[in-house]
Amino acid sequence: MGTDIKIARNQGTFRELMNAFARPGSLAAITPSSEGLLMDVLDVLLDHEVSFCVLGKNKESMEPEITAVTGSRTADTGSADFVIFAAGDTGDELYKVKRGSLEYPDKGATVIYYGAVLDENKKIADHSFKGPGIAAGTGFTAPGIPEGELKKLSEINSEYPLGVDTVIISENNILCIPRSSKIGVVK
């Protein structure tokens, strides 16, 4: 891929990612490159100064590919800057992810769920949001993320400013949940 095309794609992906963080609960639709949306997002977020961990399916094939694309290095769950869950329940691994400290809350990890199905057409949201940048009544539906995962994220982020930022990636959509957001289940 030409350098100018890659730069333009990375700028567009970064812009949509920042818009999704500024408007939690809203989907950002992105046309992925041939590498796929996960690699597009990782190419924007990761570099040689940060570490990552992949948990779930395809870990053995994903780690070398991510390292080759981003220059980032692998780490264990508790010390990784970015933790990628490739579908499914995280078990207790999510509780091991670093949450930052009161002196350095920005040292909390970013959790990335890949393989979710984000439903932008569903009228009734399964999960509600409260927090900065969130309009009243905002919600989202993420059928690929087990309900227990969102409860875990809510627990982990209950001591703001400590916590994790979350990015949920489907084939061509992203949804972001900053650590400042409060997640509720609507039933």
Number of C-alpha atoms within 10 A of each C-alpha: 7 6 8 9 10 13 12 11 18 19 13 15 24 17 13 20 24 13 16 22 22 16 20 24 27 20 24 22 17 18 15 17 15 9 9 13 21 23 19 22 20 21 19 17 17 21 17 10 10 16 21 25 22 23 20 14 12 10 14 11 10 17 17 14 12 21 19 11 15 19 17 21 19 20 16 15 22 16 19 22 24 27 27 24 22 20 17 17 16 18 10 9 13 19 15 12 24 24 27 16 13 12 9 11 17 16 17 22 24 25 25 22 24 22 17 20 18 22 16 15 9 10 10 11 20 16 19 19 21 18 14 13 13 17 13 10 9 15 22 23 21 20 12 19 20 14 14 12 15 16 14 16 22 18 14 20 21 16 13 15 18 22 27 29 22 21 20 24 25 21 17 17 24 27 26 25 24 21 25 20 23 19 22 15 13 11 7
